[in-house]
């Protein structure tokens, strides 16, 4: 089974929940269409869910992907809201994902201000493949400590962790690509170093995937070693990197540092398009078939 | 095994010492010995910044085809069965050497070779590469002698399409 472990898709229940809000993140009417209003990013248009799903099904066919694992839109900042507000939207997210065709699976997320291990078990019970967390959760010592029991619950359940960037702190005048090239890269790089330095010793069996090649953290391994950091911990068969928005050169460079076995195909659709992988290519097979199976622990 | 290695890329004699040392420690790799007539079976035993070590199981005349290892040098120790190493030559038959249990061979990064299983007994070999394998050149010799090189990821050689997941 060829798997894309990182996509986003707005479903009707999530948009309805966001449409009921009075402040960001929320869905707002703009002329004859809808847009997402976020606290730290430029406003972005949202396609009607039916159209978005139809289009995605065509893209999955064209990409030759058998299973797309959706991720909550962490850049919206839902996880960081007051826990009661967050729970409404995250529950709608899971409900929407569950109503999608079988070709989709999903990561789940929990309120960052109340990272209850019972909520992790509940996510998994409702069919999520694992837990997605905002990168900042791992970087900040307070939230990292608070997430300890949740990560332990995940580890005990033999389910993986997805580390995703966002929300951003760009101003409203920033061009749409700005957060992706600044805050997101920086957050992922910091989250990877925080995980390796502080969280890995606490959670030795946790399988983890970092979106966007962990903000390029593997490229800095020589620097990490030169500065006396734990560079040897990068050679960890349970640490994975998704390829979202990167192309052949960066992906190949990541393979040079951490090996083919640790890379997984994650396209970040609809925000980016994946490289045109060939089914006959062993590298693509490793990234789309073999390595996702190892990351997810079972066919997705 | 790797704890006492220098914190830099290894020399060919050091790579030979790695595979010879590992060959005499079967408890490190015996559980990965598994032969399949339809494919070579591989296991990566070590991977760090400077070294990758693979165990490869061979049977039924399985053959790597001619290839190079880009900038990696390597050494191979045979622990069971027999393999032949052929070195590609222009205008001449390949140089050929056969190796059996207890024997080892090595190659610098600039050498182009192929390894083929020979004999009736399945073979088990240990391979060390430094720096760790990354890209490789796979060679096709056309009937008229034209040589074509394909730049491939090491996955093409060591993570082939039909490889099953480790149990």
Interface residues (C-beta under 8 A of the other chain):
Chain A: X221 X222 X225 X231 X232 X235 X252 X255 X256 X259 X260 X261 X280 X281 X282 X283 X285 X286 X290 X293 X294
Chain B: X44 X47 X48 X49 X52 X132 X134 X135 X152 X153 X154 X155 X156 X159 X160 X161 X163 X165
